[in-house]
């Protein structure tokens, strides 16, 4: 059980990336994400991607920790690519202004280099956000994250809700597990053999007790928080907030540089958000 | 005392908006600075409501009508809000897991400071010094999942002490703790009281455990009124406890059985102050008169675990080489500290988890290949919190659920449900919605919903947790009746009284190993087992020792036999 819980959550390792403050990581994440989202230049995108793989390596994240997420994202991206191809097969042509057919798929559907290049660019563009997101999620202490989003102006109650959700998620998960076992003992069939409507009814047998036991939990936690003064003033400080160090400034400067380079390449070299190798 | 009271209730009454009757009637109570007060009372007596009034949850979170006055440090609480009150009264709630708001110990302790906008460096320093007071300073970065129940409670305590409050309020501090940890908790509270001079108010119904250390006064509440306001010696020697459904210390019960007239002069408040010279002879004479009815017929084996080992991750063993045998119609306790593997053992029996090694035999047959659903017809399990099991609105439907899922005809279902309703004393409530039931009644519904499947073995996880003495006795009597009908009962429990009085045999687990499987009286008098498994020796044993009775174990067993004799009359 414990192992499973650690799978997709913050774990404490001492690396330079873990030492950065949550604020820095949020800012860098936003800058780099914005850079790859803005640019359709595959050189920039691959550059940022390579950079994020380097960071992934520095932060000692193991592939096993992110495997599930990577698989989901790949499935999503491939589906997305296929669907968007069938919806507009000439998107690349209209963007790059030339047309080089190189294959005939079936019927009157033709494959052009422009379309292929456009879709490959788009694929990597989205794919490059994934390692950035993973790094952010896996190296940021949730409470510290709450303190950093509070630091950039998000209401502290909303910010705290994030940390609290993460605190109680494993508890609720465990409740779910226990309830489901107890109900299976009473004869609940959770397998695929049951009919759809029955499965829906059966799910209620777990969800209703889960809701009631969670309500007990919520009453208790809100009392505990009231009794210790949560929400008495409009602001609050955070035990986990970190002072910005030189490392933080370095990280921010590097991210800003990457961001500026992206904008610079688009504006002054490509004169467009797209890089056009066809002319 | 001519000092100014720190807490003063004057003709104080309170009625929840959701209730038809007031919960507190005309309370008049003065508590002075530096006192250590215990408030006892059965469930629903209003003792928790008094706590809510002190810490401001009433009227902040629970609305209702207040009459009369309550002042704390000379200030009328009606004019204060919960935040101002929390600076004077620090509350440690009973569920130390549920009130853990931080992701780590340090964060949790700092919570009140964060809300006060204390700067980060100051906060870290203060957290460290308060954590030192409760011995948690080396665990500041641990998450709640890595802590024991006692450590979580220490964290909660540090979290309220960080505000330097004058009054500490403990709401059922012993609930959910194993016996040894509960004993330590009482010692910690006492040390804080002695070292800091803070006013301490403890709300608890487990009188004997709290009386492990000194208490200045005990306030008995029942039906929303103050019944008594006495010292421990006077209270224990009076009839008040019995009349109000509060369990008297076990050694006092033993004295009464021995025909000793317990009075104030014997100082019976604490076992350590008891003047045993006044009752020695009576005890010795009584012990000799106990007749043991030896009618042990050997029943066939119903359940056998052989060399069972289990681990969740293949690295850390949860259970190692567990072997025991249960005979038909037995009633046994499984005891041991949190995380010793007790719940895992029941999960293996029900087939929720699969053992890595060993065999489980039911009536001599290996049940390895039986599914969860099939095993449920032999071994039923009742979870601790009834809210975790109830999924229907009506009692009848809830009990019928397991049968309906097994496609039994409605006629047969009706017959079996009726029968179980009768056995469980729920027949008058047949048409009731579950929401109208009390906690204890809900518990019965969950037991009924398992019994209806007609299991031969029933496993109950903490069947009496959070129950006062009357409900506890009711539930246990009910389980005895079921047991007499031939159902083998396994109780997983922290309650030493329960084990001693209701289950002749106890299986003790520590760190996944079985360290004892013997008579309850032997377990609770064996200092080695007690220490390893975080148990607490029974005060009966201490009594025997103090009275100069050589064989304490025999004395304890004599007490059990005597009580069994009384029950069978």
Contacts between the chains, C-beta under 8 A, distances in Angstrom:
chain1	res1	chain2	res2	distance
A	1	B	312	5.9
A	2	B	145	6.9
A	2	B	312	7.5
A	2	B	313	7.5
A	3	B	312	7.6
A	3	B	313	5.3
A	5	B	145	7.5
A	12	B	141	7.5
A	141	B	103	7.3
A	142	B	103	6.1
A	143	B	102	7.0
A	143	B	103	5.2
A	143	B	104	7.8
A	143	B	107	5.7
A	163	B	103	6.6
A	164	B	101	6.9
A	166	B	103	7.0
A	167	B	100	7.7
A	167	B	101	7.0
A	167	B	102	7.3
A	167	B	103	5.4
A	167	B	144	7.7
A	170	B	145	6.6
A	171	B	97	7.8
A	175	B	388	6.8
A	178	B	383	6.8
A	178	B	388	6.4
A	179	B	388	5.3
A	179	B	389	7.5
A	181	B	347	7.3
A	181	B	350	7.4
A	181	B	352	4.4
A	181	B	372	7.3
A	182	B	381	6.7
A	182	B	383	5.5
A	182	B	388	6.9
A	182	B	389	5.8
A	183	B	389	7.8
A	183	B	391	7.2
A	184	B	352	7.8
A	184	B	372	4.8
A	184	B	373	6.8
A	185	B	350	5.7
A	185	B	352	7.6
A	185	B	372	5.5
A	185	B	373	7.1
A	185	B	375	7.3
A	185	B	376	4.1
A	185	B	380	7.4
A	185	B	381	6.3
A	186	B	376	6.5
A	186	B	401	6.1
A	186	B	402	4.1
A	186	B	405	6.4
A	186	B	449	7.1
A	186	B	450	7.6
A	186	B	453	7.3
A	187	B	373	5.3
A	187	B	376	6.9
A	187	B	401	7.8
A	187	B	402	5.2
A	187	B	405	3.3
A	187	B	406	5.2
A	188	B	405	6.3
A	189	B	373	7.9
A	189	B	405	7.4
A	204	B	391	6.8
A	205	B	391	4.6
A	205	B	401	7.7
A	206	B	391	7.6
A	208	B	390	7.8
A	208	B	391	4.4
A	209	B	387	6.3
A	209	B	388	5.3
A	209	B	389	6.1
A	209	B	390	6.1
A	209	B	391	5.2
A	212	B	387	4.5
A	212	B	390	7.1
A	213	B	385	6.2
A	213	B	387	4.7
A	213	B	388	5.1
A	216	B	385	7.8
A	216	B	387	6.2
A	217	B	98	5.7
A	220	B	93	6.8
A	220	B	95	5.8
A	220	B	98	4.2
A	220	B	99	6.3
A	221	B	98	6.1
A	221	B	99	6.8
A	221	B	101	6.7
A	222	B	61	7.3
A	223	B	57	5.8
A	223	B	61	5.9
A	223	B	93	6.9
A	223	B	99	7.9
A	224	B	93	5.8
A	224	B	98	7.3
A	224	B	99	3.7
A	224	B	101	6.2
A	225	B	101	6.0
A	225	B	111	7.8
A	226	B	56	8.0
A	226	B	57	7.0
A	226	B	60	6.4
A	226	B	61	6.1
A	226	B	82	5.5
A	226	B	86	8.0
A	227	B	55	5.8
A	227	B	56	7.5
A	227	B	57	7.0
A	227	B	82	7.0
A	227	B	86	5.5
A	227	B	91	5.0
A	227	B	93	7.6
A	227	B	160	7.9
A	228	B	86	6.4
A	228	B	101	7.7
A	228	B	111	5.2
A	228	B	112	4.4
A	228	B	115	6.6
A	228	B	159	6.6
A	228	B	160	7.2
A	228	B	163	8.0
A	229	B	83	5.0
A	229	B	86	5.4
A	229	B	112	5.5
A	229	B	115	4.1
A	229	B	116	6.6
A	230	B	111	7.5
A	230	B	115	5.4
A	231	B	115	7.3
A	232	B	83	4.1
A	232	B	115	5.9
A	232	B	116	7.8
A	233	B	115	7.3
A	233	B	116	7.7
A	233	B	117	6.2
A	235	B	117	5.9
A	236	B	114	5.1
A	236	B	115	5.3
A	236	B	117	6.1
A	237	B	113	7.5
A	237	B	114	5.3
A	237	B	117	5.2
A	237	B	118	6.0
A	237	B	119	6.3
A	237	B	120	6.2
A	237	B	123	6.8
A	238	B	114	6.0
A	238	B	120	7.3
A	239	B	102	7.5
A	239	B	106	6.1
A	239	B	107	4.9
A	239	B	110	3.8
A	239	B	111	8.0
A	239	B	113	7.5
A	239	B	114	5.9
A	239	B	120	7.2
A	239	B	123	5.7
A	239	B	124	7.3
A	239	B	127	7.1
A	240	B	107	6.2
A	241	B	120	5.8
A	243	B	120	7.7
